Structures are given as structure tokens and as C-alpha cells.
Amino acid sequence: MAPSSSLADRLADVRARITTAAQDAGRDPASVTLVAVSKFHPASSVQDAIGAGQTVFGENRVQEAAAKFPPLRAHNPALRLHLIGGLQTNKAKEALRIADVIESLDRPALADALARAADSEGRMPSLLIEVNTGDEPQKFGIPKEEADSFIRTCRQRFGASLQGLMCIPPAEQDPTPHFRLLRGMAQTHGLPVLSMGMSADYPIAITEGATLVRVGTAIFGPRPPTA
Ligand SMILES: *Cc1c(COP(=O)(O)O)cnc(C)c1O
């Protein structure tokens, strides 16, 4: 799409590609949820997306999300917020207050912090475990070889709140084997939600079974530089 296209046009284009990818894979397009990743973009851009019918958003920093979303929610009760970024344990309580879904549960210390926060706050969002499918040292996510036991432990601890898995494949690689690995793990553990696919590869992720795609740039354009 031309850079001059409107946010509504870009959103419509992404939705159309989701529908096509799902249909080509013999899937119901309604089985794929678009998470519009609004990180670094102002609340006014989120408002534009809401105006174009988008209700599910993703943010990767708790502080930014906490500043942006509660005011928007006051006027748009249907809004759903997914936290998709690496989460510090000291942010667990705030994360749990504002999020509908936390997609980045990736270590026992964070599971502990979320369980404690859930006790004190009396609420628990849906949880996805982030798996570092490429075992990249600089990336968030539970290492592949620890994933099975971590998933089992979280299942016992969080019950139905644990809904699925998330991954971010290595930037320079074919994402397909990573998507397949994640789907296999989710199947093994009977987890229904698979969050995979970003602007560059969400149609492929849908072919491979994604139920959530996290799309930022293709909707909001390039992220503005941070201050
Ligand atoms: C920023 C981000 C995205 C969106 O990336 P785009 O390439 O802009 O679509 C998706 N997932 C996570 C975890 C992110 O941090």
C-alpha cells in the first residue's frame, strides 16, 4: 500500500489478507484475531483504529500501555489489551491490572510474580507462554528445551487462564519451522491459542495455524522514534 494511504485503508487491507490466508488454508477467517500493535504510536492513532472498527490492541511496555489505554477504555468498553513485550517481575501487578491477555509469560520468576499479583488484585488475565523457538540469547521467551516442563507447571498453577503459546521467530530466518514447532507444542499440551505472525509474515502464520496475529507496521506505519 502507498504510504499516503489512510490507517483505515491499511487496516482494511490487513483484514482482507487475513481472510484470504485463512480461506486458502481451509480455515474460518473468524478463527483468526487481529491484534493491532500500537506501541510507540499515540492514543490518537489508536482512536483512529477504533473508529475503523478495531477493538484488540497490543502494547509491549506496561508504562506506555497504562498511560494510553485506561482513558480509551472509558469510552470504548469493548477494547481488549494484549501485553506482548518482555515483562519485568516488578511490573507484574500493573500488567495484571490493565491487560486482558499477557502474551509474554516466559520464566518461573514471572509466573511467581503474576500468581502473587493475582492474589492481591483478585483478577487474572489470560496468559500465553512465550517460547524462544530460535533459542536466541538476546530474546525473551522460555528456551525450547525448558518449554514442556514450564507449560505443565503453569497449567497446574493457572488452570484455564493459561490459553496458549506465543513466539517471535529469528528475524533472518524462514519463520515456517518456528511456527510449526510452536503449533506442535500447543497441540501436545492441548492449548487452543497460537500467537504468531507479524507484519512481514502473518499470512504464513495463518497458514500454519495462528489464532492471533500481531500486526503493527502494516497498520500504523513505521514507528516514530522514541524520545
Ligand atoms: C512490535 C511487535 C509486533 C509488531 O511488529 P510489526 O513488524 O510492526 O508488525 C509484534 N509482536 C511483538 C512481540 C512486537 O514487539
The ligand as an SDF file (V2000), in Angstrom:
LIG
                    3D

 15 15  0  0  0  0  0  0  0  0999 V2000
    6.3110   -4.7580   17.6950 C   0  0  0  0  0  0  0  0  0  0  0  0
    5.8460   -6.1400   17.8130 C   0  0  0  0  0  0  0  0  0  0  0  0
    4.9970   -6.7010   16.8430 C   0  0  0  0  0  0  0  0  0  0  0  0
    4.5450   -5.9720   15.5930 C   0  0  0  0  0  0  0  0  0  0  0  0
    5.6110   -5.8870   14.6860 O   0  0  0  0  0  0  0  0  0  0  0  0
    5.3750   -5.3290   13.1840 P   0  0  0  0  0  0  0  0  0  0  0  0
    6.5280   -5.8930   12.4410 O   0  0  0  0  0  0  0  0  0  0  0  0
    5.4060   -3.8420   13.2970 O   0  0  0  0  0  0  0  0  0  0  0  0
    4.0760   -5.8390   12.7200 O   0  0  0  0  0  0  0  0  0  0  0  0
    4.5440   -7.9930   17.0580 C   0  0  0  0  0  0  0  0  0  0  0  0
    4.9000   -8.7040   18.1480 N   0  0  0  0  0  0  0  0  0  0  0  0
    5.7050   -8.1970   19.1010 C   0  0  0  0  0  0  0  0  0  0  0  0
    6.0540   -9.0310   20.2830 C   0  0  0  0  0  0  0  0  0  0  0  0
    6.2110   -6.9010   18.9690 C   0  0  0  0  0  0  0  0  0  0  0  0
    7.0110   -6.4100   19.9240 O   0  0  0  0  0  0  0  0  0  0  0  0
  1  2  1  0
  2  3  1  0
  2 14  2  0
  3  4  1  0
  3 10  2  0
  4  5  1  0
  5  6  1  0
  6  7  2  0
  6  8  1  0
  6  9  1  0
 10 11  1  0
 11 12  2  0
 12 13  1  0
 12 14  1  0
 14 15  1  0
M  END
$$$$
